[in-house]
């Protein structure tokens, strides 16, 4: 997503993103902030079910969701990896 204008006052952006595959390959989300020259990437080891995206003037959130079906007494685990970087590092 790219903003075509600066959010002002009570402007908001929200979106639900769906249509991911049934493997963890799609769980690779990257957020770059060109204004500050930094970003982050998050990858997961479970398939995404959907992603909620929202922002206001001062904050942006990407909220990934996975589906879970857990029998009583069973365990369910998942792993997330966060990588933080400056944009100059990412382009090397």
N, C-alpha and C positions, 0 to 999 in steps of 0.2 A: 504494500500500500504506500502511496505517496500522497502527501497533503498538497493540494493546489493552492491553499491559502493558510495563513496563520490563524489558529483558533483564537477567538476573542470572547471576552465576557462569559456567557454561559454556553458557548458552542461545545458540542460533544460529537464524538464519532463512536459508533458501535457497529459490530458485525459479528455474525456467527459463520465460521468457515467449516464446511463439511466436504465429504467426498474423498476421504483418505482411503488408502489401500488396507489390506488385512495383514500387513507386516509392519514392523517398526521402521521401515525405510523412510516413511514420510515424517517421522518424528524428528525433524531437523529444522528448527525454527531459529531464524536470525533476525535481530533487530539492530539496525544501525541508526545512529543519530549524527547526521552530517554536521549539524551546528556545533556540537561539542567534540566531534571527531572520535567517537568511541561507540562500542556496541557490545552485544553479547549473543551467544549461540547456545541453545539448549537442545540436547538430543536425549531420546529415551529408548528403552529396550522393549516397549510394548506398542501395539498399534494405536494410533490416535482415533478417537471417536468423533471429536470436534474440537474447534478452537474458538474461544470467545476473545474478541479484541475490543478494547475500548480506550478512549483517551479524552482528556480535557486539556485545558491550556497548559497545565503544569505536570501532567502525568500521563503515562501510556502503560497499558497492561496487556499482556498476551497470556491467556489462561488456557493451557492445553488440558484436555480431558481424555481419559482412557476408560474403556468399558471394563467392568469387573463382575464376575460371576463366581462367588466364593461359597462353597458348601460350609455349613456350620462345623466348626472345629478344624477347618483347613487353613492353610497359610496362602497368602498371595503377596508376591513381592514385585517391585519394579525399581529400576535405576534411572536416575537423571544425571546428565553431565552438563555442567555450565562452563562455558569458556568466555572470559571477558577480554576485550582487546581494544587497542586504538585502531582507527581505520588505516593509518599508515602501516601498522603491523600486518593487517589482513591483506593488504595489496602487495606485499613483498613476495 
